[in-house]
Every structure is written in C-alpha cells, then in structure tokens.
C-alpha cells in the first residue's frame, strides 16, 4: 500500500463530501426559509454517516446546524 496515495484519496473524498454537503444544506435551508418551513432561528440536529464497502466500518457523527 502506498500511504501517500491512500491518504490523498481519503482527503479527496472527504473534501468532496464536505463541499457538496455544505452546498446542499445551504440550498435546503434557503428553500425552507423561503417557503416558511423555517423561521431562521432554529437549531437543526444533523447526522452524518460514513460507510466503507469492504470494511466493517460504519461511523456516525452528530451535531447541530444553528441558523442564528
């Protein structure tokens, strides 16, 4: 195994997930604000799950997204 290649591929995956997830969350919040489902002062519990095929790895991270 090439450690540099391995670490680079993990960072690339996580960067892609982070950027795209942030964009999707921002868009969903804007739409929810526009149609009245959110008022703009909520705290939204969030959960992120990471699974890796071929490994018995199933990670879950929890946190809050605060709008104000």
Buried (B, 14 or more C-beta within 10 A) or exposed (E): EEEEEEEEEEEEEEEEEEEEEEEEEEEEBEEBBEEEEBEEEBEBEEEEEEEEEEEEEEEEEEEEEEEE
